[in-house]
Amino acid sequence: MTWRVEFSELAQKNLEKLDPQHARRIVAFMRERVRNLADPRSIGEALKGSTLREFWKYRVGDYRIIAKIEDDTVLILVLRIGNRKEVYR
């Protein structure tokens, strides 16, 4: 099964602020690796907390990708991208 990967406006702005090499690496990770998995949760990790359990994180170097996985529409919506020190604030 192939999942559809979409980037929110905030995630696109986050990508634009990154070094082009890191941005390409993150987009390639989502489109080439995560999108083709039968279960995208297999390489991600659920966020902790009662209000954050529906969100998942993926690690790409020092960067974290925060996403919401929608099973009904077979969609991975990337909400935020940032350095591991800042992305959770």
C-alpha positions as CSV (number, residue, x, y, z in Angstrom):
1,M,0.0,0.0,0.0
2,T,1.3,3.5,-0.8
3,W,0.5,6.3,1.5
4,R,-0.1,9.8,0.4
5,V,2.4,12.3,2.1
6,E,1.3,15.9,2.4
7,F,3.1,18.8,4.1
8,S,1.1,21.5,6.0
9,E,1.8,25.2,5.4
10,L,3.8,25.3,8.6
11,A,5.8,22.2,7.6
12,Q,6.6,23.8,4.2
13,K,7.8,27.0,5.9
14,N,9.9,24.9,8.2
15,L,11.5,23.2,5.2
16,E,12.2,26.5,3.5
17,K,14.2,27.7,6.6
18,L,16.4,24.6,6.6
19,D,19.6,24.1,4.7
20,P,18.6,22.8,1.2
21,Q,20.6,19.5,1.8
22,H,18.7,18.8,5.0
23,A,15.3,19.7,3.4
24,R,15.9,17.3,0.5
25,R,16.9,14.6,2.8
26,I,13.7,15.0,4.9
27,V,11.5,15.1,1.9
28,A,13.2,12.0,0.4
29,F,12.8,10.1,3.7
30,M,9.1,10.8,3.8
31,R,8.4,10.1,0.1
32,E,10.8,7.2,-0.5
33,R,10.9,5.4,2.8
34,V,7.8,6.1,4.9
35,R,5.3,6.4,2.0
36,N,5.9,2.9,0.8
37,L,5.5,1.1,4.1
38,A,2.5,-1.1,4.8
39,D,2.4,0.5,8.3
40,P,4.1,3.9,8.7
41,R,4.0,3.5,12.4
42,S,6.6,0.7,12.2
43,I,9.5,3.2,11.9
44,G,8.0,6.1,13.8
45,E,7.3,6.7,17.4
46,A,4.1,7.9,19.1
47,L,4.4,11.2,21.0
48,K,3.8,10.9,24.7
49,G,1.0,12.6,26.6
50,S,-2.8,12.4,26.6
51,T,-3.4,15.0,24.0
52,L,-0.4,14.1,21.7
53,R,-1.0,10.3,21.2
54,E,-2.5,10.8,17.8
55,F,0.8,12.3,16.5
56,W,3.9,10.5,15.4
57,K,7.5,11.5,15.1
58,Y,10.2,10.4,12.7
59,R,13.9,11.0,13.1
60,V,16.2,12.2,10.3
61,G,19.6,13.1,11.7
62,D,19.1,15.9,14.2
63,Y,15.7,16.8,12.8
64,R,12.3,15.6,13.8
65,I,9.2,15.3,11.7
66,I,5.9,15.5,13.5
67,A,3.1,13.9,11.6
68,K,-0.5,12.8,11.9
69,I,-1.4,9.4,10.3
70,E,-4.9,9.2,8.9
71,D,-5.8,5.6,8.2
72,D,-9.2,6.3,6.7
73,T,-7.7,8.4,3.9
74,V,-4.3,6.6,3.7
75,L,-2.6,10.0,4.4
76,I,0.4,11.0,6.4
77,L,0.1,14.7,7.1
78,V,3.4,16.3,8.1
79,L,2.6,19.1,10.6
80,R,6.0,20.4,11.7
81,I,9.7,19.9,11.0
82,G,12.5,21.1,13.1
83,N,15.7,20.5,15.1
84,R,15.3,18.1,17.9
85,K,16.0,20.8,20.5
86,E,13.2,23.1,19.3
87,V,10.5,21.1,17.5
88,Y,8.5,20.1,20.6
89,R,8.0,23.6,22.0
